């Protein structure tokens, strides 16, 4: 998004210049799938697709938002927040939680726009939440604390919007660093910045299939993981190392429960190794970890679908691809590929064509770089 265009739009709409411009990015999870609710490790990366706000403070405690993408103009009062329906619940939830945490808020007029694809599992909702939190920080004058704002945003989505998400999306949108992925321990919420190897592009491959009725499958996976943790006598599967898992006699444990547990235990090990190989720039090994993760999600956790498997296959057929895997909850959505930067354009064309021929579907493909978390662009 060009901040000049955003400024001009704000001027046209509100007949004044904006005092601030803020942005907050979407994210893609590079590796570490379904490990979050097992107290494990994840490795998301903020992408260069974001939600942008141009804004100026108001003195009457009102927040007025014009969404360019939805062509919708909405407003709410900070001192009389009530739940409703629709996209405005995200900003309202942030305002509610910030005030509950003791922040004194100033209202604002804002133009909002974004280019995070909606419904593709790239966390457009977390980007909206963190952009709003960043906006309140700018106009209200309180210090920006990325991990704290991530937790407040997660609380808003859980309790105000009513979506039971983990902390990964908000933490990635809030705290990522340009050129790095974010290594997050989902138990302690400790973070480290892992440098992306030079010369690679992260390519997101949207299968154009959307997760159908997956709540029951997701809940079943969670229950199976809890059953396995209980059987191993630990709080969560993150406490089971690969060696212990392989050594322990699993007689009497349901075959599917064993498979689910094996995915979590091996996936946590893959995340830890991925961070180490990124530090030394070993792209080849990182690609191998991507591939192993997909196999595990397909065979042990059983959350891929035909479209995801075809997409990953199409990506891996390209010489420039180091590795590819499904990303997100599964049953549709996106895959992510690690690609030689110099060949990214050819890769996109080749995979789009191959996927169309094999699946009959059109892919949406995004070549991404690792971007900064929620930030003040102007003001």
N, C-alpha and C positions, 0 to 999 in steps of 0.2 A: 504494500500500500504506500502510495506517495503521500507524505504528510502535507505537501502543498495542496493537493486535491482535497484532502480531508479538511484543511483549514478553509479553503474556498467554500466548500459545502457548508461548513459550520457558519461562515459569514453570511451566506445566502439565507440559511434557515433561521439563524438567531440574530442576524443584523449586528453582529459584533465579532471580534476576533477571539479565538479560544485562548485561554491562559496556559493550558496544558495539553499535551498529547501523550497518551500511554498506550502500551501494547503488551499483550500476553500471548505466548505461543501455544499451539497444540503440541501433541507429543506422539512419538511412536516408541513402542517397547522393543528394544533390540534383542533382548533375551531375558528369560525369567518369567515364564508364563504359568499362571495359576499357583505360583509360589507365595503370592502376597498374603492370602488368607491362611497360609501355613507358617506364618511368621518368618518367611524366607527372604530371599534376595531378588532384587529386580534391577534392570539396567535400561531405563528409558532415556530418550533423547528428545529435547525440545526441537521442533522443526521450524523451518522458516515460512510457516503458514500461521497466521496469528489473528487475534481480535484486536481492533484498534478503537480508541476513544479520543475524540477531541472534545474538550470540556472547559467550562468556566464556572466558578462558584456562584451560588445563589445565597440570598440572605434570609430566605423564608422557610428553610427546612424542607424544601421540596426537591425531589430528584425527577428531572424530566429527560427522557431518553427517546431519541429518534433513531430507529434501526433502519439503516439504508437498505440492507438486504431484504428485510421483511416489509419495508415501506410502512412501518408502524410507529406511531407516536404515542408514548405512554408516560404516565407520571405516577408518583406515590409520595406520601408524606412520611418523613422519618419518624415523627412522633406518634403516628397511628397506623402501624403496619398490620395488614390483615392478609391472610392467605387467599390466593385466587388460583387461576389457571393460566398456563401459557409461559412464554419466554421471560416475562417480567419477574417471575418467581425467583429466578437466579439472582438478579440484582437485589431484590427485596430480602432474600435469604441472607445475602452478604451483609446488608445494612443491619438486619436483625441481630446476627451473630456478633458483628463488630460492637454494636451498642451493648449487647449482653456481656461482652468481655471488657466493658468499661471505656470504650473509645467514644469521644465526643465528636459527632459527625456534622459536617457542613453539606448542605444540598448542592446540586449542580445541574446545569444544562449540558447535555452531551449528544454528540452524533456518534453512533456505533456502527462499525462495519467489520467484516472479517473474511478470510479466505481459507479457514480450516474446514475441509469437507465435512458436512454433517452426516451422521449415521455411518461413518466409515471406521469408527473405532479409533479416531485420532484425537479424541478429547476436546471437542469444540466447547462442551459445557464447562470444563475446567478452565479453558482459555477465557470464557466470558466471566467466570467467577473471579479469576485473578486480575483481569483487566479492571473490573469494577472495584476490587479491593485496592488496586494501585491508584485508581482515580480518587477514591476516598482518602487515601494516604496523602495524595497531592493537594487536594483542596482543603482537607482538615488539618494538615500540618503535622501528622504524627509520623514517627520514624518507620521506615519499611523494614520489616523483619520477615524474610522469605519463608523460613520453615513455619513460623507462627501463623503467617497469613495462609499458608497451605492448609494447616490444621483447621483454622477457622472456616476456610472455604469448603473443606471436606464436611465439616459439621453442618454447614448451611445446606449442602446437597443431601446429606443423610436425613437431617431433621426438618428442614423447611420444605425442600423439594420432595423428599421422600424416596430418594434413590440411594440404595445401600452400597456405595462405592468404597473402595479402599483409599489409601492416602497417595498412591503412586501418581495419579494423573495431576493432582493439585501440586504435589511436590515438584514434579518435572516442570510444570508451567511456571512455578514460582522461583525455583532455585537453580535451574540449569545454567551452565556457562557456555558461551560460544566455543565451538570446536571440541566440546566434550559431551560424553554421556554422563548420566547421574547414577552412581552406584548407591542404591538405597537398601538399608537393612530395615525390613518391614516390622521388626520387633522393637528395636531401639530408636528407629527413625534417624540413625546416624547416616550422614551422606559423605560421599567422596566424589571428586570429579575425575572421570577417566578419559584421557585424551583419545580422540578418534585417530586412527592411523592416517598418515598423509596419503593423498592420492586415491582415496576411495570416496565414492558417492553412496549415500543410503537411498535406495529407491523403494518407494512404497507402491505396491501393486494391488489396487482395489479390484476384487473379483466381480464387483457389481452384484454380488449375492449378499443378502442381509440375514442376520441371525433370526431364525423363526422362533418357534416356541422352545426357547432354550432354558427358561427359568428352572424347569423341573430337572433338566440334565445337569445344570450348574449346581443346583442344590444337592443332587445325588452325588456329584463329585466331591462336594464339601463334606457331606456325611461320610463318604467312603474314606476320605483323608483323615477325618476325626477318628473313625473306627480304627484305622491303621495306627495312628498316634497312640491311641489308648492301648492297643495290643502291644506296641513296643514300649509302653510304660513311660511315655514322654508327653510334655505339654503340647508340642506340635512337631510335625514331621521335619522341621528344620533342625531338630535335635538328633536326628538319625543320620550318621555319616554313611557313605557308600560302603565302607568296609563292614560296618555293623550290619547294614541291610543285607549284604551278600552272605555274611557268615551265619546269620540267625536262621534257625529252622522255622519255616513258615507253615508247617503242617497245621491244618485246622483253620487257616485264614483263607477267606474267599479269594478265588483266582483274580477277580476284577479288582478287589481291594489291594491285592499285591501289586497289580499292574499300575493302579493309580499312585500308590506309594512309591513305586520304583521311578515313575516320572518325576515326582516332586524331589526325591533324594538326588537323582542324577541331574535334574535341572538346576538345583541349587549349586551343585558342584560345577556345572557348566558356567553359571554366572561368575562364580569366584575365579574360575580359570580365565574367562573372557576378560575380566578386569586386568589380570596379570599380563595376558598376551597383548592387550591394547597398550599397556605401558611400554612394552618393548617393540611395538609396531608390527607384530606378527599377524599380518592380514590373512595369510593362508590358514593358520590355525583358527583364527576367529571365524572364518567361513566354515570350517569343519564343525565348529561348535554350533553354528546356525543350523547346519544340515542335521546334526545329531538331535538338536532340539525339536526340529520338525518331525523326525521319525518317531521320537518319543511321544509327541503330542498326537500323532496319527495312530500309533500302535498301542501305546500303554494308556494314554489318557483319553484317547478316542474322541477328540473334539474338532477334528478337521472335517471338511466335506469334500465332495468331488471337485468343486471349483477351486478350492484352496490347493488340493493336491496337484491338479493340472497346472495351476499357476506356478507353483514351486518347481514343478518338472520343467515347464517352459523356461523359467529363469535359469535353472541349473544347466540347461542345454547350451547356454551361451558361454563362449570361451572367456568372456570378460567378467563372469560372475564367480565370486569366491564362495558364496553360499547363500541359501535362501530358506526362509521358514515362514509359517503362519505367525501372525502376531495378533494379540488381543484374545478375547474369550473363546473365539473359534466358531464353528458351525457357519462360516461365511465371513464377510468382511475382507480384511487385507492380509497380504503377505509382505515381508520386508526382505530386500536383497542387498548384499554387499557387492558393489560393482566397481571395477576399475574406472576411475574418474574420466579418463581420456575417451572411453568407449560408451559413456552413459547414454548419449543420444541414440547411437546404433542399437544399444541394448533395449531401450524403450520401444523402438520401432519393431525390432525382431520379436520381443516378447508379446507385444500387443497383437501382432499378426498371428503368431503361433497360438496364442490363447484363443483368439477369435476362431481359428480353424479347428481347434480341438474341442472347444466348449460351446461354440456358437454365441458366446457373450462378448460384449465390449468391455475392455479393461480401462479403468482410469489410472494413470500412472503419474507419480510425483517424484521428481528427483529432488532430494532434500539435503540441506546442510544443517549442521548442529547449531542452533541459535541460542541466544541469551534468554534467560527467564524473564518474567514480568518486569518491565522497565519504563522509566520516564523518558520519553523521546524528546520532549520539548517542555520547558517551563521550569 
